[in-house]
Amino acid sequence: MTANLLDYDLEGLTVFCERLGEKRYRAVQLFRWIHQKGASSFDAMSDLAKSLREKLKVCAQVSAPPILSQHISADGTIKWLLDVGAGNAVETVFIPEEDRGTLCISSQAGCAMGCRFCSTGHQGFSRNLTTGEIVGQLWFAEHFLRKHFQRDERVISNVVLMGMGEPLQNYVQLLPALRVMLDDHGYGLSRRRVTVSTSGVVPKMDQLAQDCPVALAVSLHAPSDALRDELVPLNKKYGIAELLDACNRYLAYAPRDFITFEYCMLAGVNDQAEHAHQLVRLVRHYANGSGVWCKFNLIAFNPFPQSGLIRSAPEQIQAFARILTDAGIVTTIRKTRGDDIDAACGQLAGEVKDRTHIAERIARQRTFMFKPVSVSNQSVKET
């Protein structure tokens, strides 16, 4: 069976090369060709011994999920739809800003968390992505964008695991993917610039703190268990007290001295002054004398018909933020990006939300529209 080399972190690739009778430095060379230079052809890897290149042609490949479509927003946000087989597709979003380029990566095909305000959750869950499918999103995007912007240096400075799926429910595949992102022979990203978002899978939060403590964002969305039970079903298993205890434990290992709490603003549900004051009391209770230990990221809800929810008015969001900031809590209001292409937070269901017809649509796109994209063949559908 042919191995996909995107499935391996450097240690895994070293073991693979040793099985071929090659030394560790060959794995480092190969790793750099794949991730730093975006090479998928072994013939292009000119400083590898010809004998190794011939071996690799027989037993290995570098294969990211094919790109089915590309959509570019008026604000420069780019969303790709990726085919992950068996009628499943996931989405990846690039968000350009003046001081950074952020890639939002999916970790699962669909999501089993069922958060009420998230359109992706209403799609249902199909399967976990492989390490190669997670890394492949970064591998494709980075090298595509270098050509797109005609740049030799790195374009993506930040990666957030905030796309489709709950990353910590796919921990076995997530961990080596994170190591590839952080490795200096790969993408060389700082732990501070790689963020895993979770709805609160407490045991895996503790495990991540030990294995690979990157920045952490927690989907809170409510100040009480009663309300969070309605919005985030996982809260019935790991309540707020247990979740915030885990956040405090994580801080001892985190690359930043704070945890980010994501808070989706829902009109008349969790956006009232009383909710903000409850959050203030909650944060102070769990501060443990550490002062500022968290920040809030307020997110304007992106409506979809099945939710029955409404976006909070801008003035309501501003008033909510003022209560938090007046209490000394660092609070930001997330700027909505990619709304016109359904790439905004909570919208990553897009073209994949109708699961009953996706296999037929993928087959039709493959046959009649365009060939799958590679870094060297950028034939994508743009809208």
LUMNU-467021 format. One record per residue (C-alpha): residue number from 1; residue in three letters; chain; y, z, x. Coordinates in steps of 0.1 Angstrom, whole numbers, plus 2048, in hexadecimal, padded with zeros to 3 digits. Each point is the difference from the previous one (the first is absolute). Last residue first. Layout:
N
<node NUM "ALA" "A" <Y Z X>>
...
This chain:
383
<node 383 "THR" "A" <945 7B2 757>>
<node 382 "GLU" "A" <7ED 7F8 81F>>
<node 381 "LYS" "A" <7DC 7F4 802>>
<node 380 "VAL" "A" <7F4 803 823>>
<node 379 "SER" "A" <7F7 7E7 81B>>
<node 378 "GLN" "A" <808 815 81F>>
<node 377 "ASN" "A" <7E5 7F2 817>>
<node 376 "SER" "A" <802 811 822>>
<node 375 "VAL" "A" <801 823 7F2>>
<node 374 "SER" "A" <7E5 7F6 7E7>>
<node 373 "VAL" "A" <806 7F8 7DC>>
<node 372 "PRO" "A" <7E6 7F6 7E7>>
<node 371 "LYS" "A" <802 7DB 7F6>>
<node 370 "PHE" "A" <815 7F5 7E3>>
<node 369 "MET" "A" <803 7FA 7DB>>
<node 368 "PHE" "A" <7E1 7EF 7F2>>
<node 367 "THR" "A" <7E1 810 80D>>
<node 366 "ARG" "A" <80B 821 80D>>
<node 365 "GLN" "A" <818 806 7E3>>
<node 364 "ARG" "A" <7E5 7F8 7E7>>
<node 363 "ALA" "A" <7E6 816 810>>
<node 362 "ILE" "A" <81A 81D 801>>
<node 361 "ARG" "A" <808 7FA 7DB>>
<node 360 "GLU" "A" <7DC 800 7F5>>
<node 359 "ALA" "A" <7F9 820 813>>
<node 358 "ILE" "A" <820 810 7F2>>
<node 357 "HIS" "A" <7F9 7FA 7DC>>
<node 356 "THR" "A" <7F2 821 7F3>>
<node 355 "ARG" "A" <814 814 81A>>
<node 354 "ASP" "A" <821 7F8 7F0>>
<node 353 "LYS" "A" <815 816 817>>
<node 352 "VAL" "A" <7FB 7EB 81F>>
<node 351 "GLU" "A" <81F 7EA 7FE>>
<node 350 "GLY" "A" <817 81E 802>>
<node 349 "ALA" "A" <7ED 821 803>>
<node 348 "LEU" "A" <817 80E 81A>>
<node 347 "GLN" "A" <81B 80B 7E8>>
<node 346 "GLY" "A" <801 825 808>>
<node 345 "CYS" "A" <81B 7FD 81A>>
<node 344 "ALA" "A" <810 7DD 7FF>>
<node 343 "ALA" "A" <7EE 7E0 808>>
<node 342 "ASP" "A" <801 7F1 7DD>>
<node 341 "ILE" "A" <811 7E1 80D>>
<node 340 "ASP" "A" <822 807 7F1>>
<node 339 "ASP" "A" <7FD 825 808>>
<node 338 "GLY" "A" <7FD 7F8 825>>
<node 337 "ARG" "A" <813 81F 80B>>
<node 336 "THR" "A" <80C 81E 7EC>>
<node 335 "LYS" "A" <815 817 816>>
<node 334 "ARG" "A" <7EF 822 802>>
<node 333 "ILE" "A" <816 81D 7F8>>
<node 332 "THR" "A" <801 819 81C>>
<node 331 "THR" "A" <7FE 826 800>>
<node 330 "VAL" "A" <802 819 81C>>
<node 329 "ILE" "A" <7FD 822 7EF>>
<node 328 "GLY" "A" <81D 818 806>>
<node 327 "ALA" "A" <803 80C 7DC>>
<node 326 "ASP" "A" <81E 7EA 7FA>>
<node 325 "THR" "A" <7EA 7E3 80C>>
<node 324 "LEU" "A" <7E6 808 7E5>>
<node 323 "ILE" "A" <819 804 7E4>>
<node 322 "ARG" "A" <813 7E1 80B>>
<node 321 "ALA" "A" <7E0 7EB 7FF>>
<node 320 "PHE" "A" <7FB 807 7DC>>
<node 319 "ALA" "A" <824 7F7 7F8>>
<node 318 "GLN" "A" <7FB 7DF 812>>
<node 317 "ILE" "A" <7E0 7F8 7EF>>
<node 316 "GLN" "A" <810 807 7DE>>
<node 315 "GLU" "A" <81D 7EA 809>>
<node 314 "PRO" "A" <7E8 7E4 809>>
<node 313 "ALA" "A" <7EF 803 7DE>>
<node 312 "SER" "A" <7DB 80A 802>>
<node 311 "ARG" "A" <7E7 7E4 7FC>>
<node 310 "ILE" "A" <7EC 801 7E0>>
<node 309 "LEU" "A" <7DB 808 7FA>>
<node 308 "GLY" "A" <7E7 7F2 7E7>>
<node 307 "SER" "A" <7EB 7F7 81E>>
<node 306 "GLN" "A" <7EE 7E1 7F3>>
<node 305 "PRO" "A" <820 7EB 7FE>>
<node 304 "PHE" "A" <80B 802 824>>
<node 303 "PRO" "A" <81F 812 80D>>
<node 302 "ASN" "A" <80A 805 824>>
<node 301 "PHE" "A" <80A 824 803>>
<node 300 "ALA" "A" <81D 807 816>>
<node 299 "ILE" "A" <7F3 814 81E>>
<node 298 "LEU" "A" <80E 821 80D>>
<node 297 "ASN" "A" <7F6 807 824>>
<node 296 "PHE" "A" <800 825 805>>
<node 295 "LYS" "A" <800 811 822>>
<node 294 "CYS" "A" <7EA 81C 80D>>
<node 293 "TRP" "A" <7FF 81D 819>>
<node 292 "VAL" "A" <825 80A 801>>
<node 291 "GLY" "A" <7FF 825 808>>
<node 290 "SER" "A" <7DF 80B 80F>>
<node 289 "GLY" "A" <801 823 7F1>>
<node 288 "ASN" "A" <7E0 7F9 7ED>>
<node 287 "ALA" "A" <811 7E3 7EE>>
<node 286 "TYR" "A" <7E6 801 7E3>>
<node 285 "HIS" "A" <815 815 7E8>>
<node 284 "ARG" "A" <820 7EE 80A>>
<node 283 "VAL" "A" <7F1 7DE 7F7>>
<node 282 "LEU" "A" <7F3 80C 7DF>>
<node 281 "ARG" "A" <821 811 7F6>>
<node 280 "VAL" "A" <812 7E0 808>>
<node 279 "LEU" "A" <7E7 7EB 7ED>>
<node 278 "GLN" "A" <804 816 7E1>>
<node 277 "HIS" "A" <826 7FA 803>>
<node 276 "ALA" "A" <7FA 7DB 800>>
<node 275 "HIS" "A" <7E9 802 7E2>>
<node 274 "GLU" "A" <81A 814 7ED>>
<node 273 "ALA" "A" <81A 7E6 808>>
<node 272 "GLN" "A" <7EB 7E6 7EE>>
<node 271 "ASP" "A" <7EE 7E3 811>>
<node 270 "ASN" "A" <7DB 808 7FA>>
<node 269 "VAL" "A" <7F9 7F2 7DD>>
<node 268 "GLY" "A" <820 7F7 7EF>>
<node 267 "ALA" "A" <804 7E0 815>>
<node 266 "LEU" "A" <7E7 7FE 81B>>
<node 265 "MET" "A" <80C 802 825>>
<node 264 "CYS" "A" <7E3 7FC 818>>
<node 263 "TYR" "A" <800 81C 81A>>
<node 262 "GLU" "A" <7F2 7FA 823>>
<node 261 "PHE" "A" <7FF 81F 815>>
<node 260 "THR" "A" <804 7FB 825>>
<node 259 "ILE" "A" <7F2 81A 817>>
<node 258 "PHE" "A" <816 80F 81B>>
<node 257 "ASP" "A" <800 808 825>>
<node 256 "ARG" "A" <7F5 7DD 80A>>
<node 255 "PRO" "A" <7E2 7F7 816>>
<node 254 "ALA" "A" <7EA 816 7EA>>
<node 253 "TYR" "A" <7E8 819 80F>>
<node 252 "ALA" "A" <80D 822 7F4>>
<node 251 "LEU" "A" <810 7EE 7E2>>
<node 250 "TYR" "A" <7DD 7F8 7F3>>
<node 249 "ARG" "A" <7FA 825 7F8>>
<node 248 "ASN" "A" <820 801 7EC>>
<node 247 "CYS" "A" <7F6 7E1 7EC>>
<node 246 "ALA" "A" <7DE 80F 7F9>>
<node 245 "ASP" "A" <810 81F 7F1>>
<node 244 "LEU" "A" <816 7E8 7EC>>
<node 243 "LEU" "A" <7E1 7EF 7F1>>
<node 242 "GLU" "A" <7EE 820 7F8>>
<node 241 "ALA" "A" <81E 80E 7EE>>
<node 240 "ILE" "A" <806 7DE 7EE>>
<node 239 "GLY" "A" <7DD 7FD 7F3>>
<node 238 "TYR" "A" <7E3 7EE 810>>
<node 237 "LYS" "A" <7E6 7F7 7E6>>
<node 236 "LYS" "A" <816 7FE 7E1>>
<node 235 "ASN" "A" <81B 7F2 817>>
<node 234 "LEU" "A" <7EB 7E1 805>>
<node 233 "PRO" "A" <80B 7F5 7DE>>
<node 232 "VAL" "A" <824 7F9 80C>>
<node 231 "LEU" "A" <818 7FC 7E3>>
<node 230 "GLU" "A" <7F1 817 7E5>>
<node 229 "ASP" "A" <7F2 81A 818>>
<node 228 "ARG" "A" <822 7FE 812>>
<node 227 "LEU" "A" <811 80D 7E0>>
<node 226 "ALA" "A" <7E9 81F 7FC>>
<node 225 "ASP" "A" <7FE 806 825>>
<node 224 "SER" "A" <825 803 804>>
<node 223 "PRO" "A" <81C 7F0 814>>
<node 222 "ALA" "A" <7F6 7DC 7FA>>
<node 221 "HIS" "A" <7FF 7DF 813>>
<node 220 "LEU" "A" <7EE 80D 81E>>
<node 219 "SER" "A" <7F3 7E1 812>>
<node 218 "VAL" "A" <7FD 80D 824>>
<node 217 "ALA" "A" <80C 7ED 81E>>
<node 216 "LEU" "A" <7F2 808 822>>
<node 215 "ALA" "A" <80A 7F5 823>>
<node 214 "VAL" "A" <7E2 7FB 817>>
<node 213 "PRO" "A" <7E8 81B 80A>>
<node 212 "CYS" "A" <7E0 7EE 80C>>
<node 211 "ASP" "A" <7E0 814 801>>
<node 210 "GLN" "A" <80A 825 7FA>>
<node 209 "ALA" "A" <81C 7FB 7E7>>
<node 208 "LEU" "A" <7ED 7E4 7F0>>
<node 207 "GLN" "A" <7E4 818 7F8>>
<node 206 "ASP" "A" <817 819 7EF>>
<node 205 "MET" "A" <80F 7E4 7EB>>
<node 204 "LYS" "A" <7DC 7F4 7F9>>
<node 203 "PRO" "A" <7F8 822 7F1>>
<node 202 "VAL" "A" <820 800 7EB>>
<node 201 "VAL" "A" <7FE 7DD 7EF>>
<node 200 "GLY" "A" <824 803 7F4>>
<node 199 "SER" "A" <80E 7E0 7F1>>
<node 198 "THR" "A" <802 7F3 824>>
<node 197 "SER" "A" <817 7EB 815>>
<node 196 "VAL" "A" <7F8 7FA 824>>
<node 195 "THR" "A" <81E 7F8 816>>
<node 194 "VAL" "A" <801 7EF 822>>
<node 193 "ARG" "A" <822 801 810>>
<node 192 "ARG" "A" <7FE 825 80B>>
<node 191 "ARG" "A" <7DE 7FA 810>>
<node 190 "SER" "A" <812 7E6 816>>
<node 189 "LEU" "A" <7F4 7DC 7FE>>
<node 188 "GLY" "A" <7F1 7F0 81F>>
<node 187 "TYR" "A" <7F3 7E1 7ED>>
<node 186 "GLY" "A" <7DF 7FC 814>>
<node 185 "HIS" "A" <7FD 809 825>>
<node 184 "ASP" "A" <818 81D 7FA>>
<node 183 "ASP" "A" <7E9 80C 7E4>>
<node 182 "LEU" "A" <812 80E 7E2>>
<node 181 "MET" "A" <7F7 7E3 7E7>>
<node 180 "VAL" "A" <7DD 7FE 80D>>
<node 179 "ARG" "A" <7FB 825 7FC>>
<node 178 "LEU" "A" <80C 7FE 7DC>>
<node 177 "ALA" "A" <7E6 7E6 7F8>>
<node 176 "PRO" "A" <7E5 815 811>>
<node 175 "LEU" "A" <809 81C 7E7>>
<node 174 "LEU" "A" <804 7EC 7E0>>
<node 173 "GLN" "A" <7DC 7F2 7FE>>
<node 172 "VAL" "A" <7F0 823 7FF>>
<node 171 "TYR" "A" <81D 80E 7EC>>
<node 170 "ASN" "A" <7FF 7E9 7E2>>
<node 169 "GLN" "A" <808 81B 7E6>>
<node 168 "LEU" "A" <81C 80B 818>>
<node 167 "PRO" "A" <811 7DE 7FC>>
<node 166 "GLU" "A" <804 802 7DA>>
<node 165 "GLY" "A" <802 7DB 7F5>>
<node 164 "MET" "A" <818 7E3 7FF>>
<node 163 "GLY" "A" <81D 803 818>>
<node 162 "MET" "A" <80F 820 80E>>
<node 161 "LEU" "A" <7EF 801 822>>
<node 160 "VAL" "A" <822 7FD 811>>
<node 159 "VAL" "A" <805 7ED 820>>
<node 158 "ASN" "A" <820 800 814>>
<node 157 "SER" "A" <80E 7EB 81C>>
<node 156 "ILE" "A" <7F3 7DE 7F5>>
<node 155 "VAL" "A" <812 7E4 812>>
<node 154 "ARG" "A" <7F3 804 823>>
<node 153 "GLU" "A" <811 7EA 81A>>
<node 152 "ASP" "A" <7FB 7DA 804>>
<node 151 "ARG" "A" <816 7F7 7E3>>
<node 150 "GLN" "A" <803 7DF 7ED>>
<node 149 "PHE" "A" <805 813 7DE>>
<node 148 "HIS" "A" <7E2 7EF 7EF>>
<node 147 "LYS" "A" <7ED 7FD 821>>
<node 146 "ARG" "A" <803 826 807>>
<node 145 "LEU" "A" <7FB 806 7DB>>
<node 144 "PHE" "A" <7DE 7EF 800>>
<node 143 "HIS" "A" <7F6 814 81E>>
<node 142 "GLU" "A" <808 821 7F1>>
<node 141 "ALA" "A" <7F5 7F8 7DC>>
<node 140 "PHE" "A" <7DD 7F3 80A>>
<node 139 "TRP" "A" <7F7 81D 817>>
<node 138 "LEU" "A" <810 81A 7E9>>
<node 137 "GLN" "A" <7EC 7F4 7E2>>
<node 136 "GLY" "A" <7E1 7FB 816>>
<node 135 "VAL" "A" <801 825 809>>
<node 134 "ILE" "A" <7F7 80A 7DD>>
<node 133 "GLU" "A" <7E7 7E3 7FA>>
<node 132 "GLY" "A" <7F1 807 822>>
<node 131 "THR" "A" <7FC 825 7F9>>
<node 130 "THR" "A" <7EE 7F6 7E0>>
<node 129 "LEU" "A" <810 803 7DE>>
<node 128 "ASN" "A" <7F3 819 7E7>>
<node 127 "ARG" "A" <7F3 7F2 7DF>>
<node 126 "SER" "A" <807 7F5 7DC>>
<node 125 "PHE" "A" <817 81A 7F0>>
<node 124 "GLY" "A" <814 7FB 7E0>>
<node 123 "GLN" "A" <81F 7E9 7FA>>
<node 122 "HIS" "A" <812 81D 7EE>>
<node 121 "GLY" "A" <802 812 822>>
<node 120 "THR" "A" <814 7E3 80E>>
<node 119 "SER" "A" <819 803 7E4>>
<node 118 "CYS" "A" <809 823 80B>>
<node 117 "PHE" "A" <812 818 7E8>>
<node 116 "ARG" "A" <7E1 810 7F1>>
<node 115 "CYS" "A" <7EE 807 821>>
<node 114 "GLY" "A" <7DD 7F3 7FB>>
<node 113 "MET" "A" <7F2 80B 822>>
<node 112 "ALA" "A" <7E4 7E6 801>>
<node 111 "CYS" "A" <815 7E5 811>>
<node 110 "GLY" "A" <7FC 7DA 803>>
<node 109 "ALA" "A" <7F2 7EF 81E>>
<node 108 "GLN" "A" <805 81C 819>>
<node 107 "SER" "A" <816 807 81F>>
<node 106 "SER" "A" <81F 7EB 7F9>>
<node 105 "ILE" "A" <81B 7FD 81A>>
<node 104 "CYS" "A" <826 802 7FD>>
<node 103 "LEU" "A" <810 7F1 81F>>
<node 102 "THR" "A" <822 80D 80B>>
<node 101 "GLY" "A" <819 7ED 816>>
<node 100 "ARG" "A" <81B 816 80E>>
<node 99 "ASP" "A" <825 805 808>>
<node 98 "GLU" "A" <810 7E6 7EA>>
<node 97 "GLU" "A" <7E4 800 7E6>>
<node 96 "PRO" "A" <7E3 7E9 7F9>>
<node 95 "ILE" "A" <7E5 80B 7E7>>
<node 94 "PHE" "A" <7DE 7EF 805>>
<node 93 "VAL" "A" <7E7 804 7E3>>
<node 92 "THR" "A" <7DA 7FD 7FF>>
<node 91 "GLU" "A" <7EC 7FA 7E1>>
<node 90 "VAL" "A" <7DC 802 7F8>>
<node 89 "ALA" "A" <7E7 7E7 7F1>>
<node 88 "ASN" "A" <7DD 804 7F1>>
<node 87 "GLY" "A" <7EA 7E4 7F0>>
<node 86 "ALA" "A" <7E3 808 817>>
<node 85 "GLY" "A" <815 7FC 81F>>
<node 84 "VAL" "A" <81D 810 810>>
<node 83 "ASP" "A" <81A 7E5 7F8>>
<node 82 "LEU" "A" <823 80A 80A>>
<node 81 "LEU" "A" <820 7FD 7EC>>
<node 80 "TRP" "A" <81E 802 816>>
<node 79 "LYS" "A" <822 80F 7F8>>
<node 78 "ILE" "A" <820 7FA 813>>
<node 77 "THR" "A" <820 813 7FC>>
<node 76 "GLY" "A" <81E 7EC 80A>>
<node 75 "ASP" "A" <818 80D 7E5>>
<node 74 "ALA" "A" <7FB 7E1 7EA>>
<node 73 "SER" "A" <7DB 807 802>>
<node 72 "ILE" "A" <7E7 7EA 812>>
<node 71 "HIS" "A" <7DE 7FB 7F1>>
<node 70 "GLN" "A" <7E1 7F5 814>>
<node 69 "SER" "A" <7DF 7F6 7F1>>
<node 68 "LEU" "A" <7DA 7FF 806>>
<node 67 "ILE" "A" <800 80E 823>>
<node 66 "PRO" "A" <7DD 802 80F>>
<node 65 "PRO" "A" <7F4 823 80B>>
<node 64 "ALA" "A" <802 804 825>>
<node 63 "SER" "A" <7E5 7F2 817>>
<node 62 "VAL" "A" <7FC 803 826>>
<node 61 "GLN" "A" <7DC 7F4 806>>
<node 60 "ALA" "A" <7E1 80C 813>>
<node 59 "CYS" "A" <7DC 7F9 809>>
<node 58 "VAL" "A" <7FD 7DC 80C>>
<node 57 "LYS" "A" <824 7F9 80A>>
<node 56 "LEU" "A" <802 821 811>>
<node 55 "LYS" "A" <7E4 7F8 818>>
<node 54 "GLU" "A" <811 7E0 80A>>
<node 53 "ARG" "A" <821 812 806>>
<node 52 "LEU" "A" <7ED 819 815>>
<node 51 "SER" "A" <7F1 7E5 816>>
<node 50 "LYS" "A" <822 7F0 803>>
<node 49 "ALA" "A" <80E 820 80F>>
<node 48 "LEU" "A" <81E 80C 7EC>>
<node 47 "ASP" "A" <822 7F8 80F>>
<node 46 "SER" "A" <805 7E1 7EA>>
<node 45 "MET" "A" <7FB 810 7DE>>
<node 44 "ALA" "A" <808 7DF 7EE>>
<node 43 "ASP" "A" <7DC 7F6 800>>
<node 42 "PHE" "A" <7F8 820 7ED>>
<node 41 "SER" "A" <815 7F4 7E2>>
<node 40 "SER" "A" <80E 81B 7EA>>
<node 39 "ALA" "A" <81E 809 816>>
<node 38 "GLY" "A" <81C 815 7F2>>
<node 37 "LYS" "A" <810 807 822>>
<node 36 "GLN" "A" <802 826 7FF>>
<node 35 "HIS" "A" <7E4 806 7E8>>
<node 34 "ILE" "A" <7E4 7E7 809>>
<node 33 "TRP" "A" <809 7F8 823>>
<node 32 "ARG" "A" <807 825 808>>
<node 31 "PHE" "A" <7DE 80B 7F2>>
<node 30 "LEU" "A" <7EE 7E5 814>>
<node 29 "GLN" "A" <811 80C 820>>
<node 28 "VAL" "A" <7F8 824 7F9>>
<node 27 "ALA" "A" <7DC 7F8 7F7>>
<node 26 "ARG" "A" <7FD 7ED 821>>
<node 25 "TYR" "A" <80D 81F 812>>
<node 24 "ARG" "A" <7E3 814 7F1>>
<node 23 "LYS" "A" <7E5 7EC 812>>
<node 22 "GLU" "A" <7EA 7E4 7F0>>
<node 21 "GLY" "A" <7DA 800 7FB>>
<node 20 "LEU" "A" <803 7F3 7DC>>
<node 19 "ARG" "A" <7F8 823 7F3>>
<node 18 "GLU" "A" <81C 80C 817>>
<node 17 "CYS" "A" <817 7E9 7EE>>
<node 16 "PHE" "A" <7F8 80F 7DE>>
<node 15 "VAL" "A" <803 824 80E>>
<node 14 "THR" "A" <823 7F7 80D>>
<node 13 "LEU" "A" <80A 7F0 7DF>>
<node 12 "GLY" "A" <7F7 821 7EF>>
<node 11 "GLU" "A" <815 813 819>>
<node 10 "LEU" "A" <81D 7E8 7FC>>
<node 9 "ASP" "A" <7FF 802 7DA>>
<node 8 "TYR" "A" <7E8 7E8 7F0>>
<node 7 "ASP" "A" <7FF 7EE 7DE>>
<node 6 "LEU" "A" <818 7E5 80B>>
<node 5 "LEU" "A" <7E4 7F4 817>>
<node 4 "ASN" "A" <7ED 7F2 7E2>>
<node 3 "ALA" "A" <7DC 801 80B>>
<node 2 "THR" "A" <7E9 7E2 7F9>>
<node 1 "MET" "A" <7DE 809 7F3>>
